[in-house]
Amino acid sequence: MTLTPFEYHEGKCPVLLELPHGGHLTPDEVKSYLHPKFTPGDRREDSDEFSDALYLDLPIEPHVLRFSIWRAHADPNRKLDDFHSDGVVKTHTSQGVKIYQSERGLPEQVRMQIVENHIRPYHEKMIELLGNGEIKNVIFCHTMPGIGTRVSGDKGNLRPLFMFGNGGDTRGNNIRKAFAPKALLLALADVIESAVHKLDVDFNFCDVVRFNDPYTGANSLNRFDPALLRGKNAFTLEINRDLILHNPENTDPVREIIREIVETDVNWSQDYQDKR
């Protein structure tokens, strides 16, 4: 049976949620090359754990595009020609774990099959949706480890509960105009600050909300012609996985925060357009 590289759910709300790292399927092309010590746990830790539980089936009914394959084997949040160790077809996970038997990863022919069979169709679908006039706003949806990984720039550091990325600086200034402006991120941060009391946060973290730290969201922008994102107020949302690992009952209040973020995004964008 042919593996379908993505799922798309048409929504009623004019917001597109992209989930590039929540898939849990393994392409047949890679199975014979896997390293014998590469475990299901390694694969899971490399993915955006809990993204399905947090972002799917929201009552506000946004458009949703979800990649179906484990991130360790195919990463659509990269350029099609990015073949470094943590690139579009990886040799090591984001935690630095070796995936395949060879240090070079997959043979070039197999690597290109992954790109052409799975990642390119996903990119093409994303480009199609960015051109859809019914989709006014875009949110790149992720979850993140609670502590910087051994290959990340913030190795060993505690991370915030929530992070917004707009390709800019830690104050939320957007250097590249294809991403959401600072004013929108501030409004979204207020949503979280107003609701954080509903969460069980009796664990170690650095801040409730940060902007562009530890990620800027630049990968999401760099995959496509920036012109496709102009006017869509696009931003990356990262949610600390320790919220769910610490207490699974945090799932429902986090989902409510996401719903409010989507609604605020829509309302803020409409008000901004009306004032122009």
Summary of the structure (lengths in Angstrom):
residues: 276
radius of gyration: 18.1
end to end distance: 51.2
largest distance: 59.0
contacts: 893
relative contact order: 0.17
helix: 36%
strand: 18%
